[in-house]
Amino acid sequence: MSGFYEGGGYSGYSGGGGGNSNTQNTAGSGGYNYNASGDGSSDAFSGSMGSAPMSYSQNQPMQQPAASSQQQQQQQHQQQPPSNANPNSMGGMDNAMNNAMNFWNPAMTMAASAAATGKIGDVNSQVMMNVAESMGKQFLETGWAKAVPGLERSMLGLRPYFAVDNSYVTRKMTKVLFPFFFREWAREEIEPNPDGSMTYALPQQDENAPDLYIPSMSLLTYVLLCALCYGNAGKFDPDVLPGVMSKCVVTQILEVIAIRIGFYFMEAPVAILDLLSYTGYKYLGLSVNMLIGLTVGHFLGYGHRSYYFTYLWTATAVSYFILKVMANCIPRRTSAVGPKRQIMVLVFAGSQFATCWFVSQTAFLE
């Protein structure tokens, strides 16, 4: 089998043999010339384009089995799908990549990037909450929480009280400090439970729902501000932190017990965590009092007076907040032999004045 180029042109396929030949010629400036013959004759295909003809001659005849074999190979090659798989991604490499994908969760990546850029809005906050919720579920399902008796039940009970976002925290802080401008105080109900109790919306969806995030963060802030007050007066001691913390916690526990006893005599149901939440909002007002007292005392020297001036507003606001909350928590119908509902609501509200004054740390304000 031989092929050659002649005259700078390209010629097609020809097969030679004995016998007569049938020839069909077509010519043109850009046409093809095709010569065909039957059995034993020669086939010639020549093409010319313009003035540069191209010719290719094949002296040996093509064998039909070879052509069939070539066609079968071409069909198999066409049927075989192209493979772009990397052999290095087989076996253990796939497992490693799957583990890497499970580790690098896209939600965690989005939350981390949002936190790094400082653009944490409602959407990114929801992403972060979903990540935290998934991590909490994984912690509970893997059995680590079951190793400590009561830990799993406590975490499941505390979870709804920390289901907050930035929008809820802002609205709730405004409502605690300025409750006189709000009219809606009833919690959002979802559905009744089989035992007769009611399922309420989470703090994310309902600003009237109690939470433990604001009380806990406000308590820590208040303790640190008290330590700063002692430090400015040159009276700081490491025992200040646990001393102020223990005084606040013990006072709140006694307050919750007293309110719970009042609910018991009225035969009204209430959750202990709800009472801890409601009675813990006072620390937000105490933090504002201490912050203003420190600031005014540093620049003007009237820290003690400014503290109690602010205390009148914050204590009144917290008392009014508790008044409205307890009025919605206590059912309209209570025990006929127990204390009156209206009286107990007023007592619970007035107790905030006493507890806010008792836990105040104003001895070293300028």
C-alpha positions as a printed NumPy array, in Angstrom:
array([[  0.   ,   0.   ,   0.   ],
       [  1.556,   3.269,  -0.993],
       [  0.485,   6.866,  -0.875],
       [  2.096,   9.951,  -2.288],
       [  1.553,  13.622,  -2.904],
       [  1.787,  14.948,  -6.424],
       [  1.824,  18.501,  -7.607],
       [  1.003,  19.849,  -4.19 ],
       [ -2.465,  18.343,  -4.454],
       [ -4.362,  15.65 ,  -2.603],
       [ -6.039,  12.715,  -4.317],
       [ -8.51 ,  10.365,  -2.808],
       [ -8.858,   6.648,  -2.799],
       [ -8.299,   4.254,  -5.787],
       [ -8.451,   0.475,  -6.023],
       [ -7.101,  -1.401,  -9.015],
       [ -7.989,  -4.745, -10.561],
       [ -8.775,  -6.39 , -13.855],
       [-11.891,  -5.825, -15.892],
       [-13.769,  -3.003, -17.412],
       [-14.019,   0.301, -15.67 ],
       [-16.863,   2.745, -15.418],
       [-15.715,   6.281, -15.083],
       [-17.651,   9.311, -13.965],
       [-15.894,  12.614, -14.116],
       [-16.98 ,  15.86 , -12.655],
       [-14.87 ,  18.933, -12.984],
       [-14.985,  22.406, -11.677],
       [-12.884,  24.933, -10.033],
       [-13.641,  23.526,  -6.61 ],
       [-15.073,  20.108,  -7.472],
       [-14.075,  16.493,  -6.945],
       [-13.328,  13.818,  -9.605],
       [-14.531,  10.333,  -8.731],
       [-13.761,   7.164, -10.751],
       [-15.673,   4.003,  -9.8  ],
       [-15.489,   0.525, -11.199],
       [-17.066,  -2.794, -10.424],
       [-15.413,  -6.054,  -9.366],
       [-11.933,  -6.384, -10.675],
       [-11.835,  -2.8  , -11.791],
       [ -9.947,   0.062, -10.328],
       [-11.487,   2.887,  -8.318],
       [ -9.97 ,   6.271,  -8.539],
       [-10.873,   9.394,  -6.686],
       [ -9.19 ,  12.614,  -7.547],
       [-10.079,  16.085,  -6.475],
       [ -8.971,  19.44 ,  -7.631],
       [ -9.531,  22.807,  -6.089],
       [ -8.846,  25.671,  -8.35 ],
       [ -5.588,  25.215, -10.231],
       [ -3.942,  22.991,  -7.61 ],
       [ -5.138,  19.426,  -8.165],
       [ -4.579,  16.844,  -5.467],
       [ -4.079,  13.16 ,  -6.183],
       [ -3.55 ,  10.109,  -4.093],
       [ -3.216,   6.626,  -5.528],
       [ -3.426,   3.298,  -3.819],
       [ -2.046,   0.413,  -5.856],
       [ -3.109,  -2.422,  -3.539],
       [ -6.795,  -3.232,  -3.243],
       [ -8.495,  -2.859,   0.14 ],
       [ -9.624,  -6.118,   1.613],
       [-13.211,  -6.244,   2.793],
       [-12.435,  -8.015,   6.109],
       [ -9.914,  -5.352,   6.959],
       [-12.414,  -2.632,   6.184],
       [-15.055,  -4.384,   8.255],
       [-12.623,  -4.756,  11.121],
       [-11.745,  -1.083,  10.917],
       [-15.419,  -0.118,  10.941],
       [-16.064,  -2.322,  13.97 ],
       [-13.164,  -0.723,  15.799],
       [-14.493,   2.734,  14.936],
       [-17.976,   1.781,  16.182],
       [-16.556,   0.407,  19.404],
       [-14.512,   3.564,  19.816],
       [-17.615,   5.68 ,  19.265],
       [-19.709,   3.602,  21.689],
       [-17.094,   3.722,  24.408],
       [-17.779,   6.811,  26.586],
       [-14.859,   9.11 ,  27.197],
       [-13.365,   8.643,  30.605],
       [-11.999,  11.63 ,  32.437],
       [-11.641,   9.815,  35.713],
       [ -8.405,  10.221,  37.452],
       [ -6.996,   6.869,  38.639],
       [ -5.694,   8.607,  41.707],
       [ -9.294,   9.375,  42.777],
       [-10.183,   5.722,  43.2  ],
       [-10.47 ,   3.727,  46.394],
       [ -8.998,   5.453,  49.408],
       [ -8.78 ,   8.803,  47.632],
       [-12.594,   8.849,  47.261],
       [-13.045,   8.135,  50.943],
       [-10.614,  10.897,  51.841],
       [-12.413,  13.398,  49.632],
       [-15.798,  12.371,  51.043],
       [-14.491,  12.877,  54.546],
       [-13.107,  16.245,  53.527],
       [-16.457,  17.265,  52.077],
       [-18.218,  16.181,  55.264],
       [-15.732,  18.169,  57.334],
       [-15.856,  21.34 ,  55.271],
       [-19.568,  21.962,  55.521],
       [-20.707,  24.761,  53.144],
       [-22.863,  26.241,  55.89 ],
       [-19.855,  26.505,  58.186],
       [-17.858,  28.098,  55.38 ],
       [-20.573,  30.686,  54.797],
       [-20.841,  31.431,  58.513],
       [-17.081,  31.773,  58.874],
       [-16.791,  34.095,  55.879],
       [-19.678,  36.204,  57.144],
       [-18.081,  36.487,  60.561],
       [-14.726,  37.407,  59.02 ],
       [-16.17 ,  40.15 ,  56.852],
       [-18.433,  41.485,  59.588],
       [-21.535,  41.188,  57.408],
       [-23.629,  39.05 ,  59.672],
       [-27.253,  39.829,  58.937],
       [-30.451,  37.93 ,  59.431],
       [-29.647,  35.399,  56.705],
       [-26.124,  34.688,  57.891],
       [-27.351,  34.591,  61.467],
       [-29.815,  31.92 ,  60.431],
       [-26.981,  29.991,  58.816],
       [-24.952,  30.184,  62.008],
       [-27.919,  29.011,  64.023],
       [-28.436,  26.066,  61.69 ],
       [-24.773,  25.141,  62.093],
       [-25.014,  25.371,  65.872],
       [-28.216,  23.324,  65.863],
       [-26.664,  20.596,  63.703],
       [-23.607,  20.462,  65.933],
       [-25.828,  20.191,  69.005],
       [-27.825,  17.357,  67.446],
       [-24.637,  15.553,  66.552],
       [-23.384,  15.978,  70.11 ],
       [-26.582,  14.5  ,  71.492],
       [-26.783,  11.653,  68.987],
       [-23.183,  10.485,  69.332],
       [-23.732,   9.672,  73.   ],
       [-21.322,  12.115,  74.618],
       [-24.181,  13.986,  76.283],
       [-25.522,  10.692,  77.637],
       [-22.3  ,  10.072,  79.522],
       [-23.259,  12.724,  82.11 ],
       [-26.541,  11.97 ,  83.907],
       [-29.157,  14.609,  83.184],
       [-27.   ,  16.525,  80.699],
       [-28.952,  15.458,  77.628],
       [-32.293,  16.39 ,  79.177],
       [-30.928,  19.732,  80.362],
       [-29.582,  20.605,  76.931],
       [-32.868,  19.702,  75.261],
       [-34.723,  21.87 ,  77.754],
       [-32.374,  24.847,  77.412],
       [-32.204,  24.81 ,  73.628],
       [-35.416,  26.832,  72.982],
       [-34.28 ,  29.578,  75.357],
       [-31.168,  30.268,  73.3  ],
       [-32.843,  30.198,  69.868],
       [-32.254,  33.917,  69.295],
       [-30.871,  36.117,  66.546],
       [-29.671,  39.691,  66.244],
       [-33.108,  41.022,  65.386],
       [-34.72 ,  39.417,  68.413],
       [-32.011,  40.649,  70.797],
       [-32.375,  44.213,  69.564],
       [-36.157,  44.209,  69.798],
       [-36.215,  42.511,  73.189],
       [-33.675,  44.871,  74.733],
       [-35.72 ,  47.805,  73.47 ],
       [-38.862,  46.289,  74.914],
       [-37.261,  45.732,  78.334],
       [-35.857,  49.263,  78.59 ],
       [-38.845,  51.057,  76.997],
       [-41.883,  48.86 ,  77.678],
       [-44.305,  51.792,  77.882],
       [-44.374,  52.127,  74.095],
       [-45.497,  48.558,  73.384],
       [-49.029,  47.203,  73.359],
       [-48.663,  43.545,  72.36 ],
       [-47.582,  41.219,  75.179],
       [-49.26 ,  37.879,  74.457],
       [-47.029,  35.022,  73.332],
       [-47.568,  33.432,  69.937],
       [-49.224,  30.037,  70.254],
       [-48.509,  27.266,  67.768],
       [-50.516,  24.198,  68.769],
       [-51.809,  22.486,  71.916],
       [-50.056,  19.432,  73.312],
       [-51.799,  16.152,  74.2  ],
       [-51.334,  16.866,  77.921],
       [-53.28 ,  20.111,  77.637],
       [-50.302,  22.479,  77.605],
       [-49.573,  24.858,  74.759],
       [-46.617,  24.955,  72.39 ],
       [-45.28 ,  28.489,  71.862],
       [-43.14 ,  30.   ,  69.15 ],
       [-39.402,  30.306,  69.624],
       [-37.783,  33.666,  70.405],
       [-36.704,  34.002,  66.781],
       [-40.34 ,  34.267,  65.684],
       [-41.86 ,  35.877,  68.773],
       [-40.375,  38.838,  70.631],
       [-42.598,  38.096,  73.642],
       [-41.048,  34.674,  74.158],
       [-38.675,  34.381,  77.141],
       [-35.006,  33.668,  76.562],
       [-31.932,  33.105,  78.685],
       [-29.389,  34.649,  76.341],
       [-30.055,  38.288,  77.281],
       [-30.224,  37.602,  81.053],
       [-27.003,  35.581,  81.073],
       [-25.06 ,  38.074,  78.949],
       [-26.438,  40.992,  80.97 ],
       [-25.387,  39.332,  84.222],
       [-21.825,  38.819,  82.981],
       [-21.701,  42.407,  81.732],
       [-22.936,  43.742,  85.05 ],
       [-20.339,  41.755,  87.011],
       [-17.529,  43.053,  84.796],
       [-18.762,  46.639,  85.12 ],
       [-18.82 ,  46.251,  88.898],
       [-15.227,  45.003,  88.77 ],
       [-14.323,  48.051,  86.675],
       [-15.97 ,  50.294,  89.263],
       [-13.888,  48.72 ,  92.022],
       [-10.786,  49.062,  89.877],
       [-11.331,  52.782,  89.25 ],
       [-11.563,  53.323,  92.998],
       [ -8.403,  51.3  ,  93.632],
       [-10.358,  48.688,  95.588],
       [-10.286,  45.834,  93.12 ],
       [ -9.769,  42.37 ,  94.498],
       [-10.13 ,  39.014,  92.714],
       [-12.902,  38.137,  95.145],
       [-15.054,  40.925,  93.694],
       [-16.069,  38.881,  90.676],
       [-17.352,  35.783,  92.522],
       [-18.774,  37.962,  95.274],
       [-20.967,  40.037,  92.97 ],
       [-21.895,  36.985,  90.882],
       [-22.933,  34.89 ,  93.877],
       [-24.969,  37.744,  95.353],
       [-26.892,  38.2  ,  92.108],
       [-27.48 ,  34.489,  91.554],
       [-28.615,  33.764,  95.115],
       [-30.954,  36.761,  95.072],
       [-32.489,  35.653,  91.798],
       [-32.932,  32.063,  92.98 ],
       [-34.754,  33.242,  96.124],
       [-36.891,  35.512,  93.982],
       [-37.812,  32.663,  91.625],
       [-38.705,  30.416,  94.557],
       [-40.976,  33.098,  96.046],
       [-42.75 ,  33.663,  92.721],
       [-43.094,  29.934,  92.176],
       [-44.736,  29.563,  95.558],
       [-47.204,  32.304,  94.595],
       [-48.055,  30.447,  91.401],
       [-48.479,  27.262,  93.401],
       [-51.049,  28.84 ,  95.715],
       [-52.903,  30.231,  92.722],
       [-52.742,  26.786,  91.088],
       [-51.339,  28.35 ,  87.942],
       [-48.779,  26.465,  85.837],
       [-45.436,  28.078,  85.075],
       [-42.012,  26.846,  83.972],
       [-39.023,  27.492,  86.209],
       [-36.901,  28.493,  83.22 ],
       [-39.521,  31.075,  82.255],
       [-39.241,  32.632,  85.706],
       [-35.441,  32.614,  85.487],
       [-35.716,  34.416,  82.18 ],
       [-38.203,  37.045,  83.317],
       [-36.404,  37.81 ,  86.571],
       [-33.043,  37.94 ,  84.759],
       [-33.951,  40.877,  82.536],
       [-33.236,  43.196,  85.447],
       [-29.501,  42.764,  84.814],
       [-29.894,  44.649,  81.562],
       [-31.128,  47.678,  83.457],
       [-28.424,  47.256,  86.104],
       [-25.758,  47.19 ,  83.392],
       [-27.121,  50.417,  81.914],
       [-27.131,  52.005,  85.376],
       [-23.542,  51.058,  86.087],
       [-22.338,  52.116,  82.635],
       [-23.9  ,  55.563,  82.943],
       [-22.653,  55.927,  86.503],
       [-19.078,  55.103,  85.494],
       [-19.16 ,  57.384,  82.447],
       [-20.692,  60.404,  84.168],
       [-18.552,  59.89 ,  87.259],
       [-15.372,  59.816,  85.193],
       [-16.106,  62.994,  83.228],
       [-18.331,  65.043,  85.574],
       [-17.878,  63.479,  88.998],
       [-21.576,  62.721,  89.547],
       [-21.465,  58.977,  89.135],
       [-23.446,  58.134,  92.268],
       [-26.258,  60.542,  91.436],
       [-26.405,  59.605,  87.789],
       [-26.609,  55.915,  88.735],
       [-29.709,  56.364,  90.885],
       [-31.261,  58.768,  88.417],
       [-30.968,  56.076,  85.757],
       [-32.071,  53.482,  88.301],
       [-35.45 ,  55.189,  88.623],
       [-36.086,  54.692,  84.921],
       [-34.705,  51.174,  84.517],
       [-36.317,  49.807,  87.686],
       [-39.66 ,  51.279,  86.688],
       [-39.292,  49.882,  83.179],
       [-38.406,  46.396,  84.413],
       [-41.272,  46.447,  86.915],
       [-43.748,  47.454,  84.216],
       [-42.292,  44.747,  81.95 ],
       [-42.822,  42.097,  84.645],
       [-46.319,  43.431,  85.292],
       [-47.362,  42.938,  81.67 ],
       [-45.606,  39.603,  81.339],
       [-47.082,  38.116,  84.499],
       [-50.517,  39.388,  83.56 ],
       [-50.285,  37.268,  80.404],
       [-48.661,  34.272,  82.09 ],
       [-51.158,  33.875,  84.933],
       [-54.512,  32.476,  83.727],
       [-57.642,  34.536,  84.204],
       [-59.13 ,  31.866,  86.43 ],
       [-57.066,  30.793,  89.418],
       [-57.764,  28.991,  92.652],
       [-60.718,  30.388,  94.573],
       [-58.959,  29.889,  97.926],
       [-55.566,  31.195,  96.807],
       [-54.303,  34.781,  96.651],
       [-55.907,  37.141,  94.23 ],
       [-54.405,  37.283,  90.768],
       [-54.231,  41.072,  90.622],
       [-52.462,  41.295,  93.956],
       [-49.848,  38.708,  93.03 ],
       [-49.115,  40.45 ,  89.724],
       [-48.49 ,  43.721,  91.543],
       [-46.267,  41.996,  94.121],
       [-44.177,  40.326,  91.412],
       [-43.75 ,  43.639,  89.62 ],
       [-42.871,  45.583,  92.76 ],
       [-40.273,  43.023,  93.789],
       [-38.06 ,  44.193,  90.908],
       [-37.499,  47.528,  92.63 ],
       [-36.254,  45.768,  95.779],
       [-34.006,  43.251,  94.022],
       [-32.474,  45.86 ,  91.698],
       [-31.616,  48.036,  94.689],
       [-30.267,  45.104,  96.721],
       [-27.769,  43.905,  94.093],
       [-26.594,  47.413,  93.16 ],
       [-22.894,  48.143,  93.689],
       [-22.603,  51.904,  94.18 ],
       [-20.213,  52.163,  97.128],
       [-17.233,  53.169,  95.006],
       [-18.921,  55.306,  92.365],
       [-17.475,  58.81 ,  92.231]])
